[in-house]
Amino acid sequence: MASSLDAKESLRRLARVVVPSLADACVVDLVEGDGLRRLTVTERDSRRSPRILPGGLLPEVDSSAATLAKVLRGAGPMVMTDFGVSDPDDALLAAQRALYRVLSARTALIVPMRMRRQTLGALTFIRRDPDASFDEQEQVLAADLGHRAGLALDNARLYALQQHTSEQLQRSLLPDLAGLGHLQLLARYVPAREEAEVGGDWYDAFRLPDQSVILAIGDVVGHDLEAAVRMGQLRNMLRALAYDSEDHPAGVMSRLDKVMQGLTRIELVTAVVARVETPPGRPWRLHWSNAGHPPPLLAQQNGRVLLLDGGLAPVLGVDPDIRRENASVSLPSGSTLLLYTDGLIERPGEDIGRGLTRLRQHAAALAREPLSVFRDELLIRMSDDEQYDDVAIVALRTP
């Protein structure tokens, strides 16, 4: 029960374990909102091999006279040996009687899954032998299994709530790019797959008084609610420092490093801060500084793709006196600048160079596509079924 935060899979596993060591069949029912869902029915068939029957939604339980409904309403563990005629007006009772007939039940022991004075569901243990009733020790064991299952369900729900809260907080702290409508600029934040924690990925884009634009992306070390909060702190500090000083990216990065280490508990951060200048009648130009972050990518319409690996220095949080430098490059007409976090290119056990190679290949293939297609297709092609880290990307297309 403690091996996974996927409580439903743990309960299915539990049902497979108790059949046939404790019962000939095991039924798992979960309370969902105001209803009830049959998660699994695992039984030992005539060939002595376990099989799983389909579950699904169950009828209303509030007014039902079924023993299952009584347990869910707080009656505690109950043993059934009488499977008499069902009441056609009681849908749940009729469904239960039908299930008992299918399973050839002669004895049923139903125990609640409870936690924090709330019933989360029930486990039903069924035996087919009329002479094999559940003794006192087995009933205590079944009740304990119900308690542990309730604990696993409660932990999984609390974890899901924390993950959802962190994700919503993280999304709320990310900027609205609508105020930069004069730029063809798109961004996307993609949370990690289920069972992974929310990270500190962030991005930003804003205009300076001289009409140049700051682009930034980074990753605060950590994977929890605190990382999301620190990400918001860092983004706001960067905005204030860059807007007030109008300094070049390396200067902004150095200021941010000093303020971060002096006023916050943020430990380590990777980041890229870039400044896009759009002088009238002249090519756009990019200036950037990199603090231990994956290099920006520039995809040109002729298929040439560059990794902008200049301006590199150690991560923020190591030494505020580190010398940081700027790098610069012209942005050709129709080219696409991509800033991204490491979740886009990293896979467990794989060298990061392979991820960068994949990124360059896909970016080259998509360089002529509209920016929205470039962003969405790139995320699809770079995605992994077992994505363990968040992904943030910012894509800019020159006119």
Disulfide bonds with the S-S distance in Angstrom:
none
